[in-house]
């Protein structure tokens, strides 16, 4: 099986969506998840932005794998 055929399968995109979702929550920081009220620091790290991007990609991949025939 070629790599292109493997990436077109519904199961593979679902696995990538799960990995991206877990990785996104791993990279989120307390300043994004609601602990900003307690802390006086109000800046967002680059790591938090990467976490949010991974969660967005996971959602897109999940919808893609569910809608794919």
C-alpha positions as CSV (number, residue, x, y, z in Angstrom):
1,X,0.0,0.0,0.0
2,X,1.4,3.4,-1.0
3,X,1.5,6.3,1.4
4,X,-1.0,8.3,-0.7
5,X,-3.6,5.5,-0.5
6,X,-3.0,5.2,3.3
7,X,-3.6,8.9,3.9
8,X,-6.8,8.8,2.0
9,X,-8.4,6.2,4.3
10,X,-11.0,7.3,6.8
11,X,-9.4,5.4,9.6
12,X,-6.0,7.2,9.1
13,X,-7.5,10.7,9.1
14,X,-9.5,9.8,12.3
15,X,-6.3,8.7,14.0
16,X,-4.5,11.9,13.0
17,X,-7.5,13.9,14.3
18,X,-7.3,12.2,17.7
19,X,-3.5,12.7,17.9
20,X,-3.8,16.4,17.0
21,X,-6.6,16.9,19.5
22,X,-4.6,15.4,22.4
23,X,-1.5,17.3,21.3
24,X,-3.5,20.5,21.2
25,X,-4.6,20.2,24.8
26,X,-1.0,19.2,25.8
27,X,0.3,22.5,24.3
28,X,-2.4,24.8,25.8
29,X,-1.3,27.0,28.6
30,X,-3.2,28.3,31.7
31,X,-3.5,31.7,30.2
32,X,-5.8,30.3,27.5
33,X,-7.8,27.9,29.5
34,X,-9.3,30.4,32.0
35,X,-6.7,30.8,34.8
36,X,-5.9,34.3,33.4
37,X,-8.1,35.9,36.1
38,X,-5.9,34.7,38.9
39,X,-2.6,35.6,37.3
40,X,-1.6,39.1,36.5
41,X,0.2,38.1,33.3
42,X,-2.1,38.5,30.2
43,X,0.2,37.5,27.4
44,X,-0.4,34.5,25.2
45,X,2.6,32.3,24.4
46,X,3.4,30.9,21.0
47,X,3.0,27.4,22.4
48,X,-0.6,28.2,23.3
49,X,-1.3,29.4,19.7
50,X,0.2,26.1,18.5
51,X,-2.1,24.2,20.8
52,X,-5.2,26.1,19.5
53,X,-4.1,25.5,15.9
54,X,-3.8,21.8,16.6
55,X,-7.3,21.7,18.1
56,X,-8.7,23.5,15.1
57,X,-6.9,21.1,12.7
58,X,-8.3,18.2,14.7
59,X,-11.8,19.4,14.4
60,X,-11.4,19.9,10.6
61,X,-9.9,16.4,10.3
62,X,-12.7,14.9,12.3
63,X,-15.4,16.5,10.1
64,X,-13.5,15.5,7.0
65,X,-13.2,11.9,8.0
66,X,-16.9,11.8,9.1
67,X,-18.2,13.3,5.8
68,X,-15.9,11.3,3.6
69,X,-17.6,8.5,1.7
